[in-house]
Amino acid sequence: MNARDEKMGVCVVGLGMGYAHAKAYSAMENVELYVCDIDDQRTKKAQSELNVKGVFTNVEVAISSPKIDALDVALPHNLHKSVCLESVAAGKHFMIEKPIARTLEEADEMIAAAQKVGVKLMVAENQRFWPSAIKARQFIDEGLLGKVFLIQVYEMWYYNPDGWRRSEEQVGGGNLIDSGIHAVNTLRLLAASETTRVFALNTGIGIPEMEGEDTNLVTVKFQNGSMGNLISSWAIPLSGPQAHFAVYGTEGCLWEEEKTLFLHSHRLPEGLSYHKEPTPVEVPSVNTFEAECAQFVDCILGDKEPITNGREARKDLEIVVAAYRSAQTGKAIKLPL
């Protein structure tokens, strides 16, 4: 942390997806917000709407600036590794939008570099701070579902990407490594177990403009015996009502539908409505972008390890890589890779 004052200098690089992050930092009393984007319309918008201390138009200049203690980066996937390595080499703490990288090799280089220098490396996986999923995990840990045997997660809507997101090389694939990795992270959170096997199918029928796939069906076997199934797609014209995730166990089940968590369990007292009928569960309202940015700052100031650190993000990516290999070969892929 700089010696200028008690505030930490954070530079948000890329004001597309990164704008939500910049907005979060702008409200923090212990942060001085800087922004960086090659599009001056984006930086001007940030300056007019947020508490911006300064502007950069070049990421290398931002990295070298003594005003900056940490970078929060939302750039195309093919730039993740190079910007990370340059940042940590300069002693800057680093948060990157998911996925951590395009390949496990790239991720390993990033993790090793951050460890060598001793800076924090965090991946911005906002759904890890999703209140319904966290509450669901609590119910599972309390044994309210008994032995969990099946988990389903869905990440489905219509989105026809443009620009770099249509490039398989720049993205590192298609829908699964981009949007679908959210579902992978939620699946791992709910399973709380290491992955042993992955089988997948994918297609690019829905959005032919993409070089990578637009729809994925992935089945996962976990070390604790449970199975996971996820569907991720950008090609769904109108999905209709559906659970975002569902967990089934020998003593009950739970699911999230229309932003409401429902629980049904046979392990609660007879007098509770949960025992006979599925009942809505109250969960707090949380801005997940604000939550992940707040944790990044807190981990730096408190010298703590982020929940979505590099090693955790690598596990999400490992499932994605295994799914791509499975779809290409038609075979189940054993983990670890």
N, C-alpha and C positions, 0 to 999 in steps of 0.2 A: 504494500500500500504506500502511496506517495506521502511525502512529508509536508505537503502544502497546507493541509488542514485535516479535519476528521472525516472528510468526505472521500469516497472512492470514485475514481474516474472510470466510467463504463462507456465504451463506444459500441453502439449497435451498427453493424455493417450489413447493409441490404435492407431497405425500407419497404419491401413488399411484405412478406411474412413477418419481417422484423419490426414492422411498425407497432404491432401489438406489444412487443417486448419494450420498445422505446417508450410507449405510453405507460407501461408498468414502472419502469425506472424513473420516469419523469415525476412520479408521485412519491418517490422515496426520499426521505430527508437525509439519508446518509450516502446518497449517490449524486455525483455530477454527471449529467447525461451528455454524451457527444454522439453525433450520428455521422454515418459515412455512406454515400451512395453516388454513383456516377450520374444519376438523374437529378438535376438541380430542382426540378419541380417537386420531387419527393422530399428533398432536404428543406426546401422552402415551406412546404406543407407542415413538416415537423416543427420548424422554427415558429410557425404561426400558431400552432395548436399545443405545443408541448414546452416544457421548461428545458430548452436546449442550451447547453453551455458553449458548445462549439461545433463546427462542421468540418468534415474531411471529405474530399472527393477521390482520395486514393487510399486504399487499404494499407499499403506499405508505409505511408506517412503516418497513418493512425497508429500502426503497430510500433513505430519508432518514437512516437511522441511521449515525453515524460509525463504528460497530463493523464495518460491512459494506464490504468492498472489492470483492466480486464476487457476482453472483447466478447461480444455476443453476436454471432455470425449467422446470417440467413442468406446463403449463396448457393448456386447450383452445386449438386453433389460432387461433380468432378473437381471442384475447387476446395473441398473440405480439407483434404490432407495437406495441400501446399500452404494454405492460409494458417492452418493449425500449427504446422511445424515452424513456420516463420514467427508466429505469435509466441509460442512457448519458448522458442530460442531467445526471444527478447525478454523473457521472464514475465509474460502476461498470462493471467488466468484466462481460461478459454471455454466458452459455451457455444456449441454448434447445433443448428437445427437437425432434427432427425432426418435421415439415418446418420450414424456416426461417419460412415464412409460407404464407398461402393463395393469394396471387397474386404475380406478379413485381413488381408495383408496390409492394406491401407490403414485399417483400424489398429492393427498391432503396432505399426510405426507411430501412430498418433499417441497411443497409450504409453508406449515406451518413452517417447520424447517428453511427455508431461511428467512422468514419474522421475526421469533423470534430472529434470530441472527443479522439480518439487512444486509445480503449480497445479491448481485445480483444473480438471478436465470434466466437463459436464455436457450431456446431450439433452437438448430441449425436447423432451417427450412429455408434452403437457397432459396427455391422458393418464399418466402415472399419478397425477394429482386429482383425478376425477373422484369426487366424493362417493358416488354410488359404488364404484369399483372397490374403493378402500373399505367402505362399510361392508360390502359383500365379502371381502377377504377376512374381515373381523368375524363375521358370522361363521364362516368356514372354520377359522381357527378355534372358535368357541365350541365346535362340534355340532352345531345346530343342523347341519345337513348329513351327519353321519359320515360314512366313507364316500367321498366324491369319486364318481366314475366317468362323468361326461361334462365337458365345458364347451359352449358354443359362443363364438364372437362374430359379429357382423360389422363391416365397414363398407356400406353400399350407398351410392347416390350417382347422379349424373354429373360428369365433369369432363369436358373435352379440352385438354391442356394445349397450350401453344408454346412457342419458343423452345427453350432447352428441355422442357419436360417431354417433348416428343422424341427426343434423341435417346436411344437405348444406351449409347456410350456415355453420355453426360449424366444420365440418371443412374446407370448401373443396372438397368432393367426397365421396369414399367411401374404399374400400379402397386405391386406388392412392396417393393423397396421404398416407395414414396408414401402413399397413404396407408397401404395395408400393414406397414410396420407398426402403426398404432394398435391394430388388432392383435398383432403378435405380442406386443408388450402387455396388453390387457390379458391375453391368454396366459402368459407366463405369471403375471401377478396373481391371477385366480388359482392357477395350478400350484404355485409355490413349490415347484419341483424341477429338477433338471430334465432336459429333453433327451430321449434316447433314439427316436426314429421319426422321420418325416416323409410323408408321401404327398404329392401335389399334382394337380392338373391346372393348366391355364389356357387362355385363349385371347385373341386380339380381334375378334369378330365385331365387337360393338363399336370400337373407335379405330377404324383402319388408318387414320392419320398418324397414329402412334407407331413408332418402331417397336416398342416393347409391348407387353401384354396389358390388357385393360381389366381382366377378370381372373381371379384366382380362387381355387378350392384347395385348402391345405388341411391335412389331417396329421396330428401330432400325438405321439405316445410319450408319456412321462414316466420318470423313474418310479414314482409312487403308485403306478398302476392306472392312473386316470388317463382318459383320452381327451384330446381337444380337436375341435373342428372350427375352422374359420373360413368365411367367404368375404372376399374383398373385391370391390368392383367400382369402376367409374362409368360403367355402361348401362346403369339401371335407370330407365326413363322416369319411373315413379315406383318406388319400392313398396309403398303402402305401409300400414302399421306393422312393426316388427320389433322384436327384442334386440337391443344393442348387444347384450350378452345374457347368457343363461347358464346356470350351474345346477347339476342334478346329483343328488347323493342318496344313500340308502335310507336316510331319515327325513329327507325334505328337499326342497329346491328353492331357487331364487332367480329373479331375472329383472332386468331394467328395460322398461318400455315407456316411450314418450317421456323420458327424463324422470321417471318414477321407479323406485326400487320396490319390488314385491318379494315377500318371504313367506314360505310355507314350511313348517317344521313340526315333527312329532315329538321333539325333545323339549318343548316348552310346557309349562303348567296348563292343565285343562281349561282354566279360567280365561286364558289369553286367546284372543281371536286368531292368532297365528296358528293355533293348533288345528282348527278345522277349515278355515278359509284363508287363501292368500291375502295378505294385508299390506297396504302401502307402508313403507318405512320412511320416516322423516330423515332427510340428510341435509347438511348445510349447503347453501349456495356459494360456490367458489369460482372465482375467475382463475382458471387453470394457468393462463399465461402469467398472471400476476404471481401465482403461487410458485411457479418454477423459477421465475426471475428473482423472487424474494429468497428462495432457497440458495440460488447461485451466490447471491450477495452474502447471505448468512454463513454459508460454508467457507467463503473466503475470509470473512472477518473473524469467524469462530474456529478456523482451521479444522473443519469437519469434512467428511466425505459425502459428496452428493448422492442422493438416492439413485439418480440416473447417471452414474459415473461411466467412464469409458468401458469398464469391464462388463457392466450390466447392458449397455447399449450393444456391445459386441455379441452378447447372447441373443439379442433380438435379430441382429444381422446374420448370425450363424443359421438361424431357422430360415430366414429368407434365402440365403445362399443354398441351403440344403433343398428348399422347395424348388428353386430354379433347376438344380441338378436333377431332382426327381422328375420334374415336368419334361426335361430334355431326354432323360433315359428311360422313363416309364417304370423306374424302380424306386423302392423305398430307400432312403438314405440314412445310414446310421450316424449318430452323433456321439462324441464330439468329432468335428471335422479336423 
